[in-house]
Amino acid sequence: MDNHENNAVFSSSFKAGRRTYFFDLKKTRTEDFFLTITESKKHTDFDTGDVKFEKHRIFLYDEDFENFVNTLNAVLEKTKRNDF
């Protein structure tokens, strides 16, 4: 699927063990931005050998970007300082 079909204007991802995280910046029909953050986790059925992916998705709208980033940064700072 190309960027026009899924409205993505920018995408990035990274792997973390059996999980992959996808960040997709998209536009609505009214040209507003939103971000989807998807966690995809690989599962193998050992009886059948089938591979399945469990996905969880968060939608974040542009009016919430700043609060989201500020809150995330605050949590990361507390984690770095072990300040609980």
N, C-alpha and C positions, 0 to 999 in steps of 0.2 A: 504494500500500500504506500503510495507516495504522499508527500507532505500536503498536497492539495486535498486529497481525499479524506485525510483524518484531521485536517486543519492545524497540523503541527507546524510551528514556526521555528522550533528548536528542540532537539532531543539529546539527552545524554544518559549514560547508564554506567553501572559498575557492578562487579561480581563480588560476593562475600560468601565464600563457601558454597553451600547448595542454594543460596539465594542470589537473585539479581534484582537490583533496584533501577527503575526507569524513571526519569524526570522528563516530562513532555510539556513544553509550553505551547499552548494552543490559543486560537482565536475563536470567539463565537461568531455567529452570523452578523451581529451588531458591532463586530471589531473589538470587543472587550477581550482581555487576556484572562486565561485561567491556567493553572498548573495541575497536571495529574502526576501523582507520585504512586508508582506501582511497585509492590513487592511480589516477586514471582519465586515460588519455592518448588523445587523439583522433588517429586515423590516417585518411587519405583515400587510397583506391586511385585513382590518377590515370588508370588505363586504364578503369575501370568507373564511377568517380565515387562508389563505395560508401564510406560513412563507417563506421568501426568504432572501438570503444573497447577499448583494452588496459587491464586492471585488475590491480592488485597489492594484496593485502590482508594486514594484520598484525592478529592477534588478541592482545590484551593483557588478562590477567586481573587482577582487583582486588588479589590478593596481590602483584602485581608493579608496581602503579601508582607507589608511592613510589620504588622503585629506578629505574624508567624515568625519572621526572621528575628525580631527582637526577643521573642519568647524562647526560640531555639538557642540564640546566643546566650541568653541568661542561664539556661539549663547547662549549656556546654561550659560556661565559665565556672559555675558551681562545681561541675564535675572535675574540671582541671584543678581547682583549688581544694577539692574534697570538702567543700563548705556546706555541710548539711546540718 
